Amino acid sequence: PHSEDGVGGREGAFLLPSFWMVEAMGLSGDLSGARAALATLMEHMNPLGLYSEEIHPDTDEPLGNFPQGFSHLGQINAIFRLEEVKRQQEGW
């Protein structure tokens, strides 16, 4: 398919901003929702623990660049942020 940016192929949900959403949920106090969203995103890793750049919203098919280091970095940052929020809530 043709897209308006002139690049062919399908568009999907970018994983990096999805991990930013997890961080924002945690920082807003929704730690359980953030953990659930993180778990859902982690289902999109391949057996080697690698992520694509995007996920097709209907089929969960990996799209875009693969492997995508920025997606993995987003996961790492989200995990650290949720741990930080948890420690703050526990008074560390």
WONOR-V490364 format. One record per backbone hydrogen bond with DSSP energy under -1.0 kcal/mol. CO is the residue of the C=O (numbers start at 1). NH is the residue of the N-H. E is the energy in kcal/mol with one decimal. If there is no record, write none. Layout:
# WONOR-V490364
((CO:NH:E) (CO:NH:E))
This chain:
# WONOR-V490364
((1:9:-1.5) (3:6:-1.9) (13:55:-1.7) (15:19:-2.1) (16:20:-1.8) (17:21:-2.0) (18:22:-1.4) (19:23:-2.0) (20:24:-2.5) (21:25:-2.7) (22:26:-2.2) (23:27:-2.7) (24:28:-1.8) (25:30:-2.2) (26:29:-1.5) (29:31:-1.4) (30:34:-2.4) (31:35:-2.4) (32:36:-2.0) (33:37:-2.5) (34:38:-2.6) (35:39:-2.4) (36:40:-2.1) (37:41:-2.4) (38:42:-2.4) (41:44:-1.9) (42:45:-1.3) (46:49:-2.6) (50:46:-2.4) (51:68:-2.6) (53:15:-2.2) (54:63:-2.8) (55:13:-3.1) (56:60:-2.1) (61:56:-2.8) (63:54:-2.4) (65:53:-1.3) (68:72:-1.4) (69:73:-2.7) (70:74:-2.2) (71:75:-1.8) (72:76:-2.4) (73:77:-2.7) (74:78:-2.3) (75:79:-2.4) (76:80:-2.3) (77:81:-2.6) (78:82:-2.6) (79:83:-2.1) (80:84:-2.2) (81:85:-2.5) (82:86:-2.4) (83:87:-2.3) (84:88:-2.1) (85:89:-2.4) (86:90:-1.7) (87:92:-2.9) (88:91:-1.0))
